[in-house]
Amino acid sequence: MQKAESKPPHPAPQILPAAETDLPSIARLAGFVWRAHYPGIISMEQIEYMLAKMYSLETLREEILLRAIRYEQLLVEHEMAGFAAHGPAEQAGLYKLHKLYLHPAWHGRGLGSLLLEHCQRAVRGLGANRLMLTVNKRNAKAIAAYQRNGFAITDSVVMEIGGGFVMDDYVMAKDLRS
């Protein structure tokens, strides 16, 4: 009986700070994820509007250079599988998770939680005692993932974003002091 060939071990994911040179890859991945995930939650017109507004290279550069938002990239086999962005909020000790996205091919493997845990450690190291985020009220999959990771809904907000569109979100938060 022949021995089955074993595959080499899957390389461990890496989470590294994103540099300005990584911004085009972040924008491309965001476009793929949004177009795959958000139909049925928001209209295609709103998806395209928000991608243009939030993921232009100019906007991403401004966030890094002027707003102290840090981007983290999740790499698997040297390919970007996901990314997150976090930065200080107006209230002392409060940080906001602005973005956390994972390529759908990598869902269900704990990588989103790994990236979220990394962000929590990073902001705690920057002085945060609480991390908050906003998530679309109809994004049940993301809400459940955040709840599994200790976040709770604290508020409900509707914000006009231009173009005749609104963001209809829950505010979720997690105490980082424990």
C-alpha positions in Angstrom: 0.0 0.0 0.0 1.4 3.4 -1.0 1.7 6.2 1.5 -0.4 9.2 0.6 1.6 12.2 -0.3 1.2 14.9 2.4 0.8 18.5 1.4 3.2 21.0 2.9 1.8 22.8 5.9 -0.3 25.9 5.1 1.8 28.9 5.9 0.7 30.9 8.9 -1.1 34.2 8.1 0.8 37.4 8.7 -0.6 40.7 9.7 1.6 43.6 8.8 1.1 47.4 8.8 0.1 48.6 5.3 2.2 51.2 3.7 1.2 53.8 1.1 2.4 51.4 -1.6 -0.2 48.9 -0.4 -3.2 51.2 -0.9 -4.0 50.1 -4.5 -4.2 46.5 -3.4 -6.5 47.5 -0.5 -8.7 49.4 -2.9 -8.9 46.4 -5.3 -9.7 44.0 -2.5 -12.4 46.4 -1.1 -14.0 46.6 -4.5 -14.1 42.8 -4.8 -15.4 42.2 -1.3 -18.1 45.0 -1.5 -19.4 43.8 -4.9 -19.5 40.2 -3.7 -21.0 40.8 -0.3 -23.2 43.9 -0.3 -25.8 43.3 -3.1 -29.0 42.6 -1.3 -27.9 44.8 1.7 -27.5 48.0 -0.2 -28.0 48.9 -3.9 -25.3 48.5 -6.5 -25.5 52.3 -7.0 -24.7 52.9 -3.4 -21.9 50.2 -3.4 -20.2 52.0 -6.3 -20.8 55.5 -4.7 -19.3 54.3 -1.4 -16.3 52.6 -3.1 -15.5 55.7 -5.0 -15.9 57.9 -1.9 -14.1 55.6 0.6 -11.5 53.8 -1.4 -10.1 56.4 -3.8 -6.3 56.4 -3.4 -6.6 60.1 -2.4 -9.0 59.2 0.4 -6.9 56.3 1.6 -3.7 58.5 1.6 -5.5 61.3 3.5 -6.7 58.8 6.2 -3.1 57.5 6.7 -1.3 60.9 6.5 -3.8 63.3 8.1 -6.3 61.3 10.2 -3.9 58.9 12.0 -5.8 55.9 10.6 -3.7 52.8 10.5 -4.2 50.1 8.0 -3.3 46.5 8.7 -3.0 43.9 5.9 -3.6 40.2 6.4 -1.4 38.2 4.2 -1.8 34.5 3.4 0.9 33.0 1.2 2.2 36.5 0.5 -1.3 37.5 -0.9 -3.5 40.1 0.7 -6.5 38.1 2.1 -7.9 40.9 4.1 -7.3 44.3 5.7 -8.5 46.4 8.6 -8.2 50.1 9.5 -8.4 51.7 12.9 -7.8 55.1 14.5 -8.6 57.3 17.4 -12.1 58.7 18.0 -12.8 62.1 19.5 -13.3 60.7 23.0 -10.2 59.9 25.0 -9.5 56.1 25.2 -12.0 55.3 22.4 -10.8 54.0 19.1 -12.8 53.2 16.0 -12.5 50.2 13.8 -13.2 51.9 10.4 -12.9 48.8 8.2 -12.4 45.1 8.4 -12.8 43.0 5.3 -11.7 39.5 4.3 -11.8 38.0 0.8 -14.7 35.6 0.7 -12.4 32.7 -0.2 -10.9 32.9 3.3 -14.2 33.1 5.3 -14.9 30.5 7.9 -11.2 29.9 8.8 -11.0 32.3 11.8 -8.9 34.8 9.9 -11.4 37.6 10.4 -11.3 37.0 14.2 -7.5 36.9 14.0 -7.4 40.3 12.3 -9.9 41.7 14.7 -7.9 40.5 17.7 -4.8 42.0 16.2 -6.5 45.4 15.9 -7.7 45.2 19.5 -4.2 44.6 20.7 -2.8 47.4 18.5 -5.3 50.0 19.7 -4.9 48.9 23.4 -1.2 49.5 22.9 -2.1 53.0 21.7 -4.1 53.8 24.8 -7.5 52.6 23.9 -9.8 51.1 26.6 -12.8 50.7 24.2 -13.1 49.9 20.5 -16.2 50.8 18.5 -17.4 50.2 15.0 -20.4 50.8 12.8 -22.0 48.0 10.7 -25.0 48.0 8.4 -28.1 46.8 10.2 -28.8 44.3 7.4 -25.3 42.8 7.5 -26.3 39.9 9.7 -23.2 37.9 9.0 -20.9 40.7 10.2 -23.0 41.5 13.2 -22.9 37.9 14.3 -19.1 37.8 13.8 -18.6 40.9 15.9 -20.9 39.5 18.6 -18.9 36.3 18.7 -15.8 38.4 19.3 -17.4 40.2 22.3 -18.9 43.3 20.7 -22.4 44.5 21.6 -24.8 46.8 19.9 -24.8 50.1 21.7 -26.7 52.4 19.4 -28.6 52.8 16.1 -27.7 55.6 13.6 -28.7 56.8 10.2 -26.2 59.1 8.5 -26.5 60.9 5.2 -23.4 60.3 3.1 -24.3 62.3 0.0 -25.5 61.2 -3.4 -29.0 60.7 -1.9 -27.6 57.7 0.1 -27.6 56.9 3.8 -25.8 54.5 6.1 -28.3 52.8 8.3 -26.0 51.3 10.9 -25.7 49.8 14.4 -22.9 51.1 16.6 -21.1 48.2 18.3 -18.5 48.4 21.0 -16.2 46.3 23.1 -14.5 47.2 26.4 -10.8 46.4 26.1 -9.9 46.8 29.8 -10.4 43.2 30.7 
